[in-house]
Amino acid sequence: MEELRQYTNALAKHYQDYQVKLPLVAADMYLEGFHDLNKRLIDVCKIDKIALENEWNTVSFNYREALIAHQNVVFILEPSGNIFYTSFNVEELTGYNAESLLQTSIEELQQRELSDKQIAFIVENLQAKTPFEMMITNYHKNETAYICKVNCYPIWDLEGQLKNYILFVKAI
């Protein structure tokens, strides 16, 4: 608690020349985290609805944990590889807003060629319809590179048919 008081006092001292009345900074910090959590929970509800509508069998992955606890960006892909859904935080990671990415290929975020080894690994796992994890270089909208960890899971319906892929992406 003392650290928050010191932080608030330091900000007040910094902004005193600007003649700005500061609100409770600790409350602002709390609300920012609360709003972020709220957006994540809204994403969970949206994905729950998609899962229910498509009769997903979700035993092999936990999107709730990936979104809330690990703060991953979530992409849901059609079997063709086009983006069907992205979580709210995709713009923070990629620079692209969620709507501009819908119905585009996930490959557009790479903008550069992957190594032959990476391509072979991805193709092998997609053809086998098995989950995989890898590190890749993606590019922000402004073309700056970032390294991210990607976990990809095929999503089956209750009858065993491939419905979608779900990707959990986190910048490293």
C-alpha positions as CSV (number, residue, x, y, z in Angstrom):
1,M,0.0,0.0,0.0
2,E,2.9,2.3,0.8
3,E,4.3,1.8,-2.7
4,L,1.0,3.0,-4.2
5,R,1.0,6.1,-2.0
6,Q,4.6,6.8,-3.1
7,Y,3.6,6.3,-6.7
8,T,0.6,8.6,-6.4
9,N,2.7,11.3,-4.7
10,A,5.4,11.0,-7.4
11,L,2.8,11.4,-10.2
12,A,1.2,14.4,-8.3
13,K,4.6,16.1,-8.0
14,H,5.4,15.4,-11.7
15,Y,2.1,16.8,-12.9
16,Q,1.8,19.8,-10.5
17,D,3.4,22.1,-13.2
18,Y,0.6,21.1,-15.6
19,Q,-2.1,22.2,-13.1
20,V,-4.0,18.9,-13.5
21,K,-6.0,17.5,-10.7
22,L,-5.1,13.9,-10.4
23,P,-7.8,11.3,-9.7
24,L,-6.9,8.4,-7.4
25,V,-4.2,6.7,-9.3
26,A,-4.5,3.4,-7.5
27,A,-8.2,3.3,-8.5
28,D,-7.2,4.0,-12.1
29,M,-4.7,1.1,-12.1
30,Y,-7.4,-1.2,-10.7
31,L,-10.0,-0.1,-13.2
32,E,-7.6,-0.6,-16.1
33,G,-7.0,-4.2,-15.0
34,F,-10.7,-4.6,-14.4
35,H,-11.6,-3.4,-17.9
36,D,-9.0,-5.7,-19.4
37,L,-10.3,-8.7,-17.5
38,N,-13.9,-7.8,-18.5
39,K,-12.9,-7.8,-22.2
40,R,-11.3,-11.2,-21.7
41,L,-14.4,-12.5,-20.1
42,I,-16.5,-11.2,-23.0
43,D,-14.2,-13.0,-25.4
44,V,-14.6,-16.2,-23.3
45,C,-18.4,-15.8,-23.6
46,K,-18.2,-15.3,-27.4
47,I,-16.0,-18.4,-27.8
48,D,-18.3,-20.4,-25.5
49,K,-21.2,-19.4,-27.9
50,I,-19.1,-20.5,-31.0
51,A,-18.2,-23.7,-29.3
52,L,-21.8,-24.5,-28.4
53,E,-23.1,-23.6,-31.9
54,N,-20.4,-25.8,-33.5
55,E,-20.6,-28.6,-31.0
56,W,-16.9,-28.5,-30.2
57,N,-15.2,-31.2,-28.3
58,T,-12.7,-29.1,-26.3
59,V,-10.9,-31.7,-24.2
60,S,-7.5,-31.0,-25.6
61,F,-7.2,-27.3,-24.8
62,N,-8.5,-24.7,-22.4
63,Y,-9.2,-21.4,-24.1
64,R,-10.5,-19.8,-20.9
65,E,-7.2,-20.3,-19.2
66,A,-5.3,-19.2,-22.3
67,L,-7.3,-15.9,-22.5
68,I,-7.6,-15.0,-18.8
69,A,-4.6,-16.5,-17.0
70,H,-2.0,-16.5,-19.8
71,Q,-3.3,-13.4,-21.7
72,N,-2.8,-15.0,-25.1
73,V,-4.3,-13.7,-28.3
74,V,-6.8,-16.2,-29.6
75,F,-7.4,-16.9,-33.3
76,I,-10.1,-19.3,-34.5
77,L,-9.5,-20.6,-38.0
78,E,-11.7,-22.3,-40.5
79,P,-10.3,-25.6,-41.7
80,S,-9.2,-23.7,-44.9
81,G,-6.9,-21.5,-42.7
82,N,-9.0,-18.3,-42.9
83,I,-9.5,-16.4,-39.7
84,F,-13.0,-16.8,-38.3
85,Y,-12.6,-15.0,-35.0
86,T,-9.9,-13.1,-33.0
87,S,-9.8,-12.0,-29.4
88,F,-10.1,-8.3,-28.5
89,N,-6.3,-8.1,-27.8
90,V,-5.2,-8.9,-31.4
91,E,-4.6,-5.3,-32.2
92,E,-2.2,-4.9,-29.3
93,L,-0.2,-7.8,-30.6
94,T,-0.4,-7.3,-34.4
95,G,-1.4,-3.7,-35.0
96,Y,-4.4,-4.9,-37.0
97,N,-7.9,-4.5,-35.7
98,A,-9.9,-7.8,-35.4
99,E,-12.4,-6.9,-38.1
100,S,-9.7,-6.3,-40.7
101,L,-8.3,-9.8,-40.1
102,L,-11.6,-11.7,-40.5
103,Q,-11.7,-14.0,-43.5
104,T,-8.0,-13.4,-44.2
105,S,-5.3,-16.1,-44.0
106,I,-3.2,-16.4,-40.9
107,E,-0.2,-16.4,-43.2
108,E,-0.7,-12.6,-43.9
109,L,0.6,-11.9,-40.4
110,Q,4.0,-13.4,-41.4
111,Q,4.5,-11.3,-44.5
112,R,7.8,-13.1,-45.0
113,E,8.6,-16.6,-45.8
114,L,9.0,-19.2,-43.0
115,S,12.0,-21.5,-43.2
116,D,11.5,-24.7,-45.1
117,K,11.8,-26.6,-41.8
118,Q,9.0,-24.5,-40.2
119,I,6.7,-24.9,-43.2
120,A,7.3,-28.7,-43.2
121,F,6.5,-28.8,-39.5
122,I,3.3,-26.9,-39.9
123,V,2.1,-28.8,-43.0
124,E,2.9,-32.2,-41.4
125,N,0.9,-31.3,-38.3
126,L,-2.0,-29.8,-40.2
127,Q,-2.2,-32.8,-42.4
128,A,-2.1,-35.1,-39.4
129,K,-4.5,-32.8,-37.6
130,T,-2.4,-32.9,-34.5
131,P,-1.8,-30.1,-32.0
132,F,1.6,-28.3,-32.2
133,E,3.6,-25.6,-30.6
134,M,6.3,-23.5,-32.3
135,M,8.1,-20.1,-32.2
136,I,7.7,-18.0,-35.3
137,T,8.5,-14.4,-36.4
138,N,5.3,-12.4,-37.2
139,Y,5.1,-8.8,-38.3
140,H,3.1,-5.9,-36.9
141,K,1.0,-3.8,-39.3
142,N,3.9,-1.3,-39.3
143,E,6.2,-4.2,-40.5
144,T,8.3,-4.5,-37.3
145,A,9.0,-8.1,-36.4
146,Y,8.1,-9.8,-33.2
147,I,8.7,-13.3,-32.0
148,C,5.8,-15.2,-30.7
149,K,4.9,-18.6,-29.3
150,V,2.0,-20.3,-31.2
151,N,0.0,-23.2,-29.9
152,C,-2.3,-24.7,-32.5
153,Y,-5.1,-27.2,-31.8
154,P,-7.5,-28.8,-34.2
155,I,-11.1,-28.6,-33.0
156,W,-13.4,-31.5,-33.5
157,D,-17.1,-31.7,-33.2
158,L,-18.8,-34.3,-31.1
159,E,-19.1,-36.6,-34.1
160,G,-15.3,-36.4,-34.8
161,Q,-15.4,-34.0,-37.7
162,L,-12.8,-31.3,-38.0
163,K,-14.6,-28.0,-37.4
164,N,-11.8,-25.3,-36.8
165,Y,-8.3,-24.7,-35.5
166,I,-7.7,-22.6,-32.5
167,L,-4.4,-20.8,-32.1
168,F,-3.1,-19.3,-28.8
169,V,-0.4,-16.7,-29.6
170,K,1.8,-14.8,-27.2
171,A,4.7,-12.4,-27.9
172,I,7.9,-13.5,-26.4
